[in-house]
Amino acid sequence: MRDLPLPLALTARLSPVLVLACAGWALTSGPAASSATEHKSGQRSQDAQSPQDAGTASAPGPSAAAKTYTTAPAPCAALAGKTITSLVPGAKTAGKEIPSTDRSVRRTCSWNALKGYDYRWLDVTFEILDSQAQAQKSYTERTTDKSGGGAVPGLGDAAYSVVNLTTEDKQQTREGLVLVRVSNALVSVDYNGSDFETKKAPGTDEINKGAIKAAREAVAALGDGQQKS
């Protein structure tokens, strides 16, 4: 049996860490008459500031680089065995981890199998970004690019799913994509299928529900990479 072509995995874009800076102010000296006026004005401003205000002004703000998650969990252990056999009949539950340049920030596991004439493929990817702001930016960019889908309520801080149908040489393939943001982490699921006998694709509902089910289990597995307090 020939190996089937592999679908492209979703890519992660790491953006630079935001840096907070504090600005100060300085007085300049001038002629004697204007110097006295500036001194009085500055004195009134200083007197009007309460100790509470002064403390608030000098207190550092929350770090934009604060992380809830510091490492990507093992993706091939993210789903239950029964979930894998249900979504990808005939696949080995161990899965195959895709090589990554930095396994601490991005890890992907893949399962695929042909049972009879039915083919199924499932990818689960974890991405750990430098901050919640960067994760939100990446999530927004990628969900905007994948138009035609909708929000998934009750999943992570934000979740989006979309299903697409493609046809090549009269063979249909239906692909479901789910992207979830949880704090500074992104979880993405790519689930697709084809029937090589009828050349028809599985139904939209089957693919969409399967992708969302895998995404829910993958989000639950994020705790393995959670920062310890």
MDAnalysis code that builds the backbone (N, CA, C; Angstrom):
import MDAnalysis as mda
import numpy as np

u = mda.Universe.empty(687, n_residues=229, atom_resindex=np.repeat(np.arange(229), 3), trajectory=True)
u.add_TopologyAttr("name", ["N", "CA", "C"] * 229)
u.add_TopologyAttr("resid", np.arange(1, 230))
u.add_TopologyAttr("resname", ["MET", "ARG", "ASP", "LEU", "PRO", "LEU", "PRO", "LEU", "ALA", "LEU", "THR", "ALA", "ARG", "LEU", "SER", "PRO", "VAL", "LEU", "VAL", "LEU", "ALA", "CYS", "ALA", "GLY", "TRP", "ALA", "LEU", "THR", "SER", "GLY", "PRO", "ALA", "ALA", "SER", "SER", "ALA", "THR", "GLU", "HIS", "LYS", "SER", "GLY", "GLN", "ARG", "SER", "GLN", "ASP", "ALA", "GLN", "SER", "PRO", "GLN", "ASP", "ALA", "GLY", "THR", "ALA", "SER", "ALA", "PRO", "GLY", "PRO", "SER", "ALA", "ALA", "ALA", "LYS", "THR", "TYR", "THR", "THR", "ALA", "PRO", "ALA", "PRO", "CYS", "ALA", "ALA", "LEU", "ALA", "GLY", "LYS", "THR", "ILE", "THR", "SER", "LEU", "VAL", "PRO", "GLY", "ALA", "LYS", "THR", "ALA", "GLY", "LYS", "GLU", "ILE", "PRO", "SER", "THR", "ASP", "ARG", "SER", "VAL", "ARG", "ARG", "THR", "CYS", "SER", "TRP", "ASN", "ALA", "LEU", "LYS", "GLY", "TYR", "ASP", "TYR", "ARG", "TRP", "LEU", "ASP", "VAL", "THR", "PHE", "GLU", "ILE", "LEU", "ASP", "SER", "GLN", "ALA", "GLN", "ALA", "GLN", "LYS", "SER", "TYR", "THR", "GLU", "ARG", "THR", "THR", "ASP", "LYS", "SER", "GLY", "GLY", "GLY", "ALA", "VAL", "PRO", "GLY", "LEU", "GLY", "ASP", "ALA", "ALA", "TYR", "SER", "VAL", "VAL", "ASN", "LEU", "THR", "THR", "GLU", "ASP", "LYS", "GLN", "GLN", "THR", "ARG", "GLU", "GLY", "LEU", "VAL", "LEU", "VAL", "ARG", "VAL", "SER", "ASN", "ALA", "LEU", "VAL", "SER", "VAL", "ASP", "TYR", "ASN", "GLY", "SER", "ASP", "PHE", "GLU", "THR", "LYS", "LYS", "ALA", "PRO", "GLY", "THR", "ASP", "GLU", "ILE", "ASN", "LYS", "GLY", "ALA", "ILE", "LYS", "ALA", "ALA", "ARG", "GLU", "ALA", "VAL", "ALA", "ALA", "LEU", "GLY", "ASP", "GLY", "GLN", "GLN", "LYS", "SER"])
u.atoms.positions = np.array([
    [0.843, -1.203, 0.000],
    [0.000, 0.000, 0.000],
    [0.874, 1.248, 0.000],
    [0.569, 2.234, -0.868],
    [1.372, 3.442, -0.927],
    [1.088, 4.329, 0.276],
    [2.119, 4.998, 0.718],
    [1.900, 5.982, 1.780],
    [1.100, 7.129, 1.216],
    [0.178, 7.605, 1.989],
    [-0.645, 8.733, 1.547],
    [0.070, 10.041, 1.830],
    [-0.175, 11.077, 1.010],
    [0.497, 12.370, 1.251],
    [0.072, 12.965, 2.562],
    [0.969, 13.540, 3.255],
    [0.672, 14.100, 4.562],
    [0.172, 15.525, 4.428],
    [-0.879, 15.908, 5.161],
    [-1.316, 17.306, 5.125],
    [-0.321, 18.164, 5.859],
    [-0.297, 19.443, 5.513],
    [0.627, 20.373, 6.158],
    [0.184, 20.639, 7.579],
    [1.152, 20.634, 8.516],
    [0.835, 20.970, 9.913],
    [0.738, 22.474, 10.035],
    [-0.051, 22.932, 11.004],
    [-0.157, 24.378, 11.250],
    [1.159, 24.894, 11.786],
    [1.527, 26.115, 11.388],
    [2.792, 26.698, 11.847],
    [2.570, 27.700, 12.937],
    [3.629, 27.799, 13.833],
    [3.530, 28.752, 14.930],
    [4.408, 29.939, 14.639],
    [3.960, 31.150, 15.015],
    [4.786, 32.337, 14.871],
    [5.050, 32.896, 16.246],
    [6.312, 32.881, 16.569],
    [6.681, 33.447, 17.855],
    [7.014, 34.908, 17.645],
    [6.404, 35.721, 18.396],
    [6.660, 37.152, 18.303],
    [7.557, 37.578, 19.446],
    [8.272, 38.723, 19.289],
    [9.167, 39.180, 20.358],
    [8.403, 39.470, 21.632],
    [9.101, 39.316, 22.756],
    [8.501, 39.608, 24.064],
    [8.340, 41.104, 24.224],
    [7.187, 41.525, 24.709],
    [6.958, 42.952, 24.964],
    [7.768, 43.400, 26.162],
    [8.287, 44.608, 26.095],
    [9.100, 45.134, 27.189],
    [8.442, 46.392, 27.717],
    [8.305, 46.452, 29.040],
    [7.713, 47.632, 29.673],
    [8.816, 48.602, 30.074],
    [8.564, 49.902, 29.900],
    [9.534, 50.919, 30.291],
    [8.829, 52.001, 31.083],
    [9.541, 52.566, 31.993],
    [8.993, 53.665, 32.796],
    [9.709, 54.961, 32.425],
    [8.955, 56.044, 32.257],
    [9.556, 57.325, 31.879],
    [9.557, 58.268, 33.069],
    [10.590, 59.069, 33.200],
    [10.697, 60.046, 34.286],
    [10.545, 61.459, 33.746],
    [10.599, 62.487, 34.635],
    [10.513, 63.860, 34.154],
    [11.590, 64.674, 34.856],
    [12.001, 65.767, 34.257],
    [13.077, 66.591, 34.811],
    [12.712, 68.058, 34.675],
    [13.196, 68.855, 35.599],
    [12.983, 70.312, 35.567],
    [14.168, 70.991, 34.909],
    [13.904, 72.000, 34.144],
    [14.977, 72.782, 33.527],
    [15.006, 74.151, 34.172],
    [16.195, 74.746, 34.273],
    [16.327, 76.061, 34.899],
    [16.287, 77.137, 33.840],
    [15.834, 78.303, 34.214],
    [15.746, 79.440, 33.306],
    [16.144, 80.690, 34.029],
    [15.709, 81.846, 33.518],
    [15.974, 83.110, 34.211],
    [15.365, 83.096, 35.600],
    [15.817, 84.014, 36.436],
    [15.419, 84.030, 37.852],
    [13.924, 84.133, 38.006],
    [13.261, 85.056, 37.233],
    [11.828, 85.276, 37.411],
    [11.051, 84.019, 37.028],
    [11.387, 83.372, 35.821],
    [10.643, 82.183, 35.398],
    [10.979, 80.995, 36.269],
    [12.212, 80.966, 36.825],
    [12.602, 79.861, 37.707],
    [11.746, 79.838, 38.951],
    [11.452, 81.042, 39.500],
    [10.622, 81.111, 40.699],
    [9.204, 80.650, 40.395],
    [8.695, 81.046, 39.201],
    [7.338, 80.642, 38.832],
    [7.253, 79.127, 38.671],
    [8.256, 78.513, 37.985],
    [8.262, 77.083, 37.782],
    [8.381, 76.334, 39.096],
    [9.152, 76.889, 40.020],
    [9.323, 76.256, 41.325],
    [7.998, 76.191, 42.072],
    [7.229, 77.308, 42.036],
    [5.945, 77.337, 42.730],
    [4.964, 76.353, 42.090],
    [4.970, 76.328, 40.734],
    [4.065, 75.412, 40.036],
    [4.395, 73.966, 40.370],
    [5.706, 73.647, 40.372],
    [6.130, 72.289, 40.689],
    [5.808, 71.930, 42.127],
    [5.912, 72.906, 43.047],
    [5.626, 72.656, 44.450],
    [4.154, 72.332, 44.650],
    [3.258, 73.090, 43.939],
    [1.824, 72.836, 44.059],
    [1.485, 71.440, 43.542],
    [2.120, 71.047, 42.411],
    [1.864, 69.722, 41.855],
    [2.291, 68.626, 42.813],
    [3.433, 68.850, 43.481],
    [3.953, 67.853, 44.427],
    [3.061, 67.760, 45.649],
    [2.563, 68.917, 46.137],
    [1.714, 68.927, 47.320],
    [0.380, 68.253, 47.035],
    [-0.119, 68.369, 45.765],
    [-1.427, 67.818, 45.431],
    [-1.406, 66.305, 45.344],
    [-0.233, 65.712, 45.171],
    [-0.129, 64.265, 45.030],
    [-0.179, 63.602, 46.401],
    [-1.123, 62.697, 46.566],
    [-1.259, 62.003, 47.841],
    [-0.235, 60.893, 47.930],
    [0.086, 60.441, 49.159],
    [1.017, 59.325, 49.306],
    [0.548, 58.088, 48.548],
    [-0.803, 57.883, 48.488],
    [-1.325, 56.710, 47.797],
    [-1.063, 56.812, 46.301],
    [-1.257, 58.038, 45.761],
    [-1.004, 58.249, 44.347],
    [0.460, 58.012, 44.022],
    [1.328, 58.510, 44.881],
    [2.767, 58.365, 44.648],
    [3.157, 56.898, 44.627],
    [2.582, 56.125, 45.538],
    [2.904, 54.706, 45.593],
    [2.422, 53.992, 44.351],
    [1.219, 54.404, 43.856],
    [0.678, 53.779, 42.662],
    [1.530, 54.086, 41.453],
    [2.007, 55.318, 41.381],
    [2.795, 55.731, 40.226],
    [4.117, 54.979, 40.155],
    [4.692, 54.677, 41.303],
    [6.001, 54.036, 41.300],
    [5.924, 52.517, 41.258],
    [4.719, 51.966, 41.488],
    [4.595, 50.509, 41.518],
    [4.708, 49.942, 40.110],
    [5.469, 48.883, 39.904],
    [5.603, 48.291, 38.572],
    [4.322, 47.596, 38.145],
    [4.014, 47.651, 36.864],
    [2.834, 46.997, 36.335],
    [3.086, 45.519, 36.143],
    [2.022, 44.754, 35.801],
    [2.188, 43.321, 35.579],
    [3.055, 43.064, 34.362],
    [3.861, 42.037, 34.436],
    [4.776, 41.722, 33.339],
    [4.024, 41.156, 32.149],
    [4.315, 41.715, 30.978],
    [3.666, 41.229, 29.757],
    [4.175, 39.843, 29.386],
    [5.295, 39.441, 29.975],
    [5.889, 38.156, 29.632],
    [5.512, 37.055, 30.612],
    [4.624, 37.352, 31.564],
    [4.235, 36.345, 32.542],
    [3.620, 35.149, 31.828],
    [3.990, 33.953, 32.259],
    [3.534, 32.735, 31.595],
    [2.748, 31.849, 32.557],
    [1.661, 31.296, 32.046],
    [0.967, 30.238, 32.766],
    [1.601, 28.900, 32.406],
    [1.999, 28.769, 31.146],
    [2.619, 27.526, 30.676],
    [4.040, 27.811, 30.180],
    [4.960, 26.958, 30.568],
    [6.363, 27.163, 30.199],
    [6.883, 26.136, 29.201],
    [6.253, 24.982, 29.128],
    [6.700, 23.944, 28.190],
    [5.502, 23.274, 27.534],
    [5.726, 22.772, 26.344],
    [4.681, 22.033, 25.635],
    [4.606, 20.610, 26.183],
    [3.417, 20.113, 26.508],
    [3.304, 18.744, 27.010],
    [3.552, 17.720, 25.900],
    [3.721, 16.474, 26.287],
    [3.938, 15.397, 25.321],
    [2.666, 15.206, 24.497],
    [2.676, 15.510, 23.213],
    [1.435, 15.485, 22.429],
    [0.883, 14.090, 22.185],
    [1.757, 13.095, 22.097],
    [1.286, 11.742, 21.812],
    [0.602, 11.101, 23.021],
    [0.732, 11.736, 24.189],
    [0.059, 11.240, 25.388],
    [-1.152, 12.096, 25.735],
    [-1.510, 13.025, 24.846],
    [-2.573, 13.987, 25.158],
    [-3.976, 13.403, 25.020],
    [-4.129, 12.376, 24.186],
    [-5.459, 11.808, 23.934],
    [-5.574, 10.392, 24.486],
    [-6.776, 10.065, 24.935],
    [-7.034, 8.709, 25.417],
    [-6.982, 7.729, 24.254],
    [-6.577, 6.490, 24.555],
    [-6.486, 5.476, 23.524],
    [-7.805, 5.253, 22.810],
    [-8.913, 5.255, 23.556],
    [-10.224, 5.014, 22.938],
    [-10.625, 6.163, 22.019],
    [-10.140, 7.372, 22.318],
    [-10.429, 8.504, 21.442],
    [-9.706, 8.337, 20.115],
    [-8.461, 7.905, 20.171],
    [-7.675, 7.712, 18.951],
    [-8.276, 6.615, 18.080],
    [-8.624, 5.476, 18.686],
    [-9.183, 4.375, 17.895],
    [-10.551, 4.740, 17.333],
    [-11.256, 5.640, 18.012],
    [-12.560, 6.082, 17.518],
    [-12.416, 7.030, 16.336],
    [-11.481, 7.979, 16.449],
    [-11.321, 8.986, 15.400],
    [-10.483, 8.477, 14.231],
    [-9.495, 7.610, 14.525],
    [-8.599, 7.090, 13.481],
    [-8.576, 5.563, 13.581],
    [-9.631, 4.897, 13.107],
    [-9.682, 3.430, 13.197],
    [-8.477, 2.781, 12.530],
    [-7.867, 1.847, 13.252],
    [-6.714, 1.131, 12.721],
    [-5.373, 1.770, 13.048],
    [-5.389, 2.975, 13.641],
    [-4.123, 3.652, 13.952],
    [-3.524, 3.109, 15.242],
    [-2.197, 3.149, 15.336],
    [-1.525, 2.808, 16.582],
    [-1.728, 3.957, 17.564],
    [-2.147, 3.624, 18.768],
    [-2.467, 4.670, 19.739],
    [-1.235, 5.458, 20.175],
    [-0.049, 4.899, 19.998],
    [1.172, 5.602, 20.400],
    [1.400, 6.855, 19.566],
    [0.928, 6.871, 18.335],
    [1.130, 8.028, 17.473],
    [2.584, 8.206, 17.078],
    [2.845, 9.255, 16.319],
    [4.200, 9.564, 15.886],
    [4.458, 11.046, 16.093],
    [5.460, 11.377, 16.923],
    [5.762, 12.790, 17.153],
    [6.588, 13.340, 15.989],
    [6.182, 14.521, 15.515],
    [6.866, 15.175, 14.410],
    [8.080, 15.924, 14.955],
    [9.245, 15.803, 14.315],
    [10.441, 16.521, 14.793],
    [10.191, 18.030, 14.881],
    [10.741, 18.648, 15.934],
    [10.570, 20.084, 16.162],
    [11.924, 20.703, 16.477],
    [12.110, 21.949, 16.062],
    [13.377, 22.631, 16.346],
    [13.506, 22.988, 17.823],
    [12.389, 23.146, 18.514],
    [12.416, 23.442, 19.943],
    [11.209, 22.785, 20.597],
    [11.405, 21.624, 21.196],
    [10.314, 20.849, 21.762],
    [9.697, 21.492, 22.991],
    [10.368, 22.491, 23.570],
    [9.794, 23.157, 24.740],
    [8.675, 24.114, 24.348],
    [8.691, 24.588, 23.105],
    [7.685, 25.571, 22.690],
    [6.721, 25.043, 21.635],
    [7.063, 23.977, 20.927],
    [6.152, 23.443, 19.910],
    [6.347, 21.940, 19.767],
    [5.237, 21.196, 19.914],
    [5.290, 19.747, 19.746],
    [4.016, 19.280, 19.043],
    [4.172, 18.328, 18.127],
    [3.046, 17.807, 17.348],
    [3.080, 16.291, 17.327],
    [1.919, 15.679, 17.485],
    [1.803, 14.228, 17.324],
    [0.798, 13.951, 16.215],
    [1.064, 12.906, 15.446],
    [0.230, 12.573, 14.298],
    [-0.205, 11.105, 14.343],
    [-1.466, 10.887, 13.966],
    [-2.011, 9.540, 13.827],
    [-2.678, 9.448, 12.462],
    [-2.447, 8.366, 11.741],
    [-3.152, 8.172, 10.473],
    [-3.257, 6.693, 10.169],
    [-4.328, 6.322, 9.479],
    [-4.532, 4.913, 9.152],
    [-5.562, 4.784, 8.034],
    [-5.425, 3.707, 7.274],
    [-6.389, 3.335, 6.245],
    [-7.015, 2.016, 6.678],
    [-8.312, 2.042, 6.915],
    [-9.028, 0.821, 7.310],
    [-10.059, 0.532, 6.221],
    [-9.817, -0.540, 5.490],
    [-10.639, -0.782, 4.316],
    [-10.321, 0.303, 3.288],
    [-11.332, 1.084, 2.959],
    [-11.130, 2.196, 2.036],
    [-11.228, 3.544, 2.744],
    [-11.471, 3.501, 4.050],
    [-11.617, 4.746, 4.816],
    [-10.278, 5.194, 5.379],
    [-9.951, 6.423, 5.095],
    [-8.688, 6.986, 5.569],
    [-8.971, 8.130, 6.538],
    [-8.209, 8.143, 7.651],
    [-8.341, 9.226, 8.618],
    [-6.941, 9.699, 9.035],
    [-6.862, 10.994, 9.287],
    [-5.600, 11.618, 9.712],
    [-5.912, 12.588, 10.841],
    [-5.076, 12.579, 11.895],
    [-5.270, 13.474, 13.039],
    [-3.933, 14.017, 13.510],
    [-3.845, 15.324, 13.627],
    [-2.668, 15.997, 14.185],
    [-3.094, 16.801, 15.412],
    [-2.290, 16.750, 16.463],
    [-2.491, 17.594, 17.642],
    [-1.190, 18.341, 17.912],
    [-1.279, 19.664, 18.007],
    [-0.083, 20.496, 18.193],
    [-0.238, 21.413, 19.400],
    [0.828, 21.484, 20.206],
    [0.897, 22.422, 21.327],
    [1.942, 23.486, 21.002],
    [1.599, 24.740, 21.238],
    [2.540, 25.844, 21.045],
    [2.535, 26.712, 22.307],
    [3.719, 26.989, 22.839],
    [3.859, 27.834, 24.023],
    [4.493, 29.153, 23.593],
    [3.761, 30.245, 23.740],
    [4.267, 31.548, 23.346],
    [4.796, 32.300, 24.556],
    [5.465, 33.421, 24.297],
    [6.149, 34.151, 25.360],
    [5.208, 34.887, 26.304],
    [3.992, 35.172, 25.865],
    [3.054, 35.884, 26.727],
    [1.636, 35.638, 26.243],
    [0.698, 35.973, 27.093],
    [-0.707, 35.851, 26.718],
    [-1.030, 36.775, 25.549],
    [-0.426, 37.966, 25.544],
    [-0.666, 38.928, 24.466],
    [-0.210, 38.365, 23.118],
    [0.946, 37.690, 23.110],
    [1.438, 37.123, 21.874],
    [0.565, 35.957, 21.405],
    [0.074, 35.173, 22.351],
    [-0.816, 34.071, 22.005],
    [-2.119, 34.605, 21.422],
    [-2.637, 35.681, 22.015],
    [-3.869, 36.289, 21.521],
    [-3.678, 36.841, 20.106],
    [-2.538, 37.463, 19.872],
    [-2.246, 38.019, 18.545],
    [-2.188, 36.914, 17.494],
    [-1.478, 35.837, 17.802],
    [-1.369, 34.720, 16.869],
    [-2.736, 34.081, 16.628],
    [-3.507, 33.905, 17.691],
    [-4.850, 33.317, 17.579],
    [-5.727, 34.158, 16.652],
    [-5.708, 35.467, 16.852],
    [-6.536, 36.362, 16.039],
    [-6.126, 36.314, 14.573],
    [-4.832, 36.350, 14.316],
    [-4.348, 36.317, 12.934],
    [-4.753, 35.019, 12.235],
    [-4.609, 33.919, 12.937],
    [-4.855, 32.627, 12.303],
    [-6.335, 32.316, 12.128],
    [-7.168, 32.751, 13.063],
    [-8.604, 32.515, 12.902],
    [-9.197, 33.458, 11.852],
    [-8.627, 34.633, 11.722],
    [-9.080, 35.550, 10.670],
    [-8.751, 34.978, 9.297],
    [-7.590, 34.351, 9.199],
    [-7.151, 33.762, 7.936],
    [-8.024, 32.571, 7.537],
    [-8.558, 31.848, 8.539],
    [-9.407, 30.687, 8.276],
    [-10.877, 31.083, 8.418],
    [-11.385, 31.859, 7.475],
    [-12.759, 32.341, 7.563],
    [-13.748, 31.219, 7.260],
    [-14.999, 31.440, 7.654],
    [-16.043, 30.471, 7.363],
    [-16.386, 29.556, 8.513],
    [-15.658, 29.657, 9.628],
    [-15.926, 28.818, 10.790],
    [-16.684, 29.569, 11.866],
    [-16.535, 29.124, 13.107],
    [-17.230, 29.767, 14.213],
    [-16.603, 29.425, 15.547],
    [-17.018, 30.151, 16.569],
    [-16.496, 29.958, 17.919],
    [-16.992, 28.641, 18.506],
    [-16.172, 28.072, 19.400],
    [-16.548, 26.863, 20.131],
    [-16.720, 27.250, 21.592],
    [-17.943, 27.357, 22.082],
    [-18.174, 27.801, 23.472],
    [-17.619, 26.819, 24.493],
    [-17.126, 27.381, 25.614],
    [-16.703, 26.552, 26.733],
    [-15.403, 25.818, 26.540],
    [-14.601, 26.242, 25.586],
    [-13.325, 25.575, 25.337],
    [-12.194, 26.590, 25.419],
    [-11.338, 26.453, 26.454],
    [-10.225, 27.374, 26.646],
    [-10.677, 28.803, 26.881],
    [-9.768, 29.756, 26.683],
    [-10.120, 31.168, 26.766],
    [-10.818, 31.627, 25.491],
    [-10.497, 30.969, 24.381],
    [-11.140, 31.237, 23.092],
    [-10.874, 30.036, 22.201],
    [-11.868, 29.673, 21.389],
    [-11.702, 28.521, 20.506],
    [-12.486, 28.749, 19.217],
    [-11.951, 28.222, 18.137],
    [-12.531, 28.429, 16.812],
    [-12.413, 27.140, 16.012],
    [-13.458, 26.787, 15.267],
    [-13.415, 25.598, 14.421],
    [-13.926, 25.931, 13.029],
    [-13.358, 25.254, 12.046],
    [-13.778, 25.432, 10.656],
    [-13.587, 24.114, 9.927],
    [-14.503, 23.804, 9.004],
    [-14.433, 22.572, 8.217],
    [-14.437, 22.940, 6.737],
    [-13.514, 22.340, 5.981],
    [-13.406, 22.612, 4.554],
    [-13.435, 21.323, 3.756],
    [-14.006, 21.403, 2.552],
    [-14.055, 20.268, 1.642],
    [-13.197, 20.574, 0.421],
    [-12.285, 19.648, 0.089],
    [-11.470, 19.804, -1.116],
    [-11.665, 18.577, -2.005],
    [-11.501, 18.778, -3.313],
    [-11.624, 17.681, -4.274],
    [-10.431, 17.700, -5.214],
    [-9.764, 16.550, -5.320],
    [-8.617, 16.425, -6.210],
    [-8.727, 15.106, -6.961],
    [-8.738, 15.168, -8.302],
    [-8.916, 13.978, -9.145],
    [-10.187, 13.220, -8.748],
    [-11.238, 13.972, -8.505],
    [-12.569, 13.451, -8.150],
    [-12.625, 12.819, -6.756],
    [-11.526, 12.902, -6.009],
    [-11.498, 12.371, -4.641],
    [-11.733, 13.503, -3.646],
    [-12.764, 13.359, -2.824],
    [-13.084, 14.371, -1.818],
    [-12.324, 14.110, -0.514],
    [-11.924, 15.186, 0.134],
    [-11.330, 15.125, 1.470],
    [-11.939, 16.241, 2.302],
    [-12.413, 15.883, 3.480],
    [-12.971, 16.903, 4.370],
    [-12.031, 17.082, 5.559],
    [-11.699, 18.340, 5.844],
    [-10.725, 18.655, 6.892],
    [-11.329, 19.578, 7.942],
    [-11.170, 19.201, 9.190],
    [-11.625, 20.029, 10.300],
    [-10.440, 20.599, 11.055],
    [-10.467, 21.893, 11.293],
    [-9.401, 22.568, 12.033],
    [-9.999, 23.219, 13.276],
    [-9.336, 23.024, 14.412],
    [-9.748, 23.668, 15.662],
    [-8.522, 24.339, 16.267],
    [-8.667, 25.602, 16.630],
    [-7.591, 26.338, 17.299],
    [-8.115, 26.860, 18.624],
    [-7.367, 26.596, 19.692],
    [-7.768, 26.998, 21.040],
    [-6.653, 27.810, 21.679],
    [-7.034, 28.905, 22.348],
    [-6.049, 29.653, 23.147],
    [-6.371, 29.472, 24.619],
    [-5.357, 29.113, 25.394],
    [-5.473, 29.027, 26.847],
    [-4.292, 29.793, 27.429],
    [-4.533, 30.990, 27.953],
    [-3.464, 31.852, 28.445],
    [-2.421, 32.063, 27.354],
    [-1.160, 31.674, 27.603],
    [-0.101, 31.885, 26.610],
    [0.151, 30.650, 25.741],
    [-0.783, 29.702, 25.750],
    [-0.642, 28.479, 24.956],
    [-1.696, 28.410, 23.859],
    [-1.312, 27.794, 22.741],
    [-2.232, 27.513, 21.652],
    [-2.268, 26.003, 21.423],
    [-3.464, 25.483, 21.238],
    [-3.652, 24.072, 20.922],
    [-4.361, 24.009, 19.572],
    [-3.781, 23.298, 18.628],
    [-4.411, 23.176, 17.315],
    [-4.621, 21.707, 16.963],
    [-5.755, 21.441, 16.333],
    [-6.112, 20.088, 15.907],
    [-6.471, 20.124, 14.430],
    [-5.912, 19.181, 13.681],
    [-6.208, 19.016, 12.257],
    [-6.717, 17.586, 12.086],
    [-7.987, 17.447, 11.660],
    [-8.593, 16.126, 11.524],
    [-9.248, 16.039, 10.158],
    [-8.867, 15.036, 9.362],
    [-9.477, 14.919, 8.040],
    [-9.685, 13.472, 7.639],
    [-10.512, 13.280, 6.613],
    [-10.813, 11.925, 6.180],
    [-11.303, 11.852, 4.749],
    [-11.187, 10.640, 4.179],
    [-11.629, 10.365, 2.816],
    [-12.092, 8.919, 2.723],
    [-12.947, 8.646, 1.758],
    [-13.349, 7.271, 1.435],
    [-12.856, 6.996, 0.013],
    [-11.889, 6.083, -0.131],
    [-11.281, 5.851, -1.433],
    [-12.096, 4.907, -2.322],
    [-13.169, 4.367, -1.777],
    [-14.043, 3.518, -2.601],
    [-15.121, 4.378, -3.266],
    [-15.808, 5.162, -2.462],
    [-16.872, 6.017, -3.008],
    [-16.333, 7.349, -3.519],
    [-15.101, 7.664, -3.121],
    [-14.464, 8.959, -3.414],
    [-15.190, 10.125, -2.739],
    [-16.043, 9.798, -1.777],
    [-16.740, 10.825, -1.006],
    [-16.010, 11.076, 0.306],
    [-16.254, 12.238, 0.879],
    [-15.655, 12.586, 2.172],
    [-16.644, 12.330, 3.296],
    [-16.151, 12.137, 4.522],
    [-17.049, 12.020, 5.668],
    [-17.877, 13.293, 5.811],
    [-18.974, 13.221, 6.537],
    [-19.837, 14.376, 6.724],
    [-19.179, 15.479, 7.546],
    [-19.663, 16.690, 7.345],
    [-19.139, 17.851, 8.079],
    [-19.280, 17.669, 9.577],
    [-20.424, 17.171, 10.012],
    [-20.683, 17.013, 11.443],
    [-19.719, 16.019, 12.070],
    [-19.449, 14.923, 11.377],
    [-18.531, 13.908, 11.905],
    [-17.121, 14.470, 12.099],
    [-16.638, 15.179, 11.082],
    [-15.293, 15.729, 11.156],
    [-15.207, 16.853, 12.192],
    [-16.191, 17.714, 12.226],
    [-16.165, 18.836, 13.173],
    [-16.220, 18.350, 14.625],
    [-17.128, 17.437, 14.906],
    [-17.244, 16.915, 16.273],
    [-15.994, 16.143, 16.689],
    [-15.406, 15.401, 15.751],
    [-14.193, 14.660, 16.066],
    [-13.039, 15.585, 16.396],
    [-12.886, 16.669, 15.624],
    [-11.805, 17.629, 15.879],
    [-11.994, 18.327, 17.217],
    [-13.224, 18.689, 17.542],
    [-13.498, 19.372, 18.814],
    [-13.267, 18.430, 19.995],
    [-13.651, 17.163, 19.845],
    [-13.423, 16.183, 20.916],
    [-11.929, 16.056, 21.210],
    [-11.125, 15.950, 20.153],
    [-9.676, 15.848, 20.332],
    [-9.121, 17.117, 20.967],
    [-9.650, 18.268, 20.586],
    [-9.173, 19.540, 21.137],
    [-9.466, 19.636, 22.626],
    [-10.621, 19.181, 23.051],
    [-10.966, 19.237, 24.479],
    [-10.003, 18.387, 25.311],
    [-9.689, 17.211, 24.841],
    [-8.755, 16.354, 25.575],
    [-7.347, 16.936, 25.569],
    [-6.963, 17.541, 24.448],
    [-5.625, 18.133, 24.363],
    [-5.489, 19.326, 25.308],
    [-6.532, 20.136, 25.413],
    [-6.511, 21.281, 26.332],
    [-6.362, 20.795, 27.769],
    [-7.038, 19.706, 28.114],
    [-6.931, 19.148, 29.467],
    [-5.504, 18.690, 29.764],
    [-4.773, 18.279, 28.727],
    [-3.398, 17.810, 28.908],
    [-2.401, 18.940, 29.087],
    [-2.822, 20.190, 28.886],
    [-1.907, 21.327, 29.015],
    [-1.318, 21.468, 30.417],
    [-2.001, 20.951, 31.415],
    [-1.541, 21.078, 32.791],
    [-0.142, 20.520, 33.009],
    [0.309, 19.593, 32.145],
    [1.650, 19.023, 32.278],
    [2.741, 20.066, 32.045],
    [2.386, 21.144, 31.340],
    [3.388, 22.174, 31.077],
    [3.151, 23.454, 31.858],
    [2.298, 23.366, 32.900],
    [1.947, 24.551, 33.662],
    [3.071, 24.973, 34.603],
    [3.268, 26.280, 34.689],
    [4.309, 26.822, 35.565],
    [3.945, 26.586, 37.010],
    [4.879, 26.106, 37.789],
    [4.635, 25.843, 39.212],
    [4.869, 27.113, 40.013],
    [3.958, 27.376, 40.939],
    [4.086, 28.600, 41.768],
    [4.995, 28.339, 42.952],
])
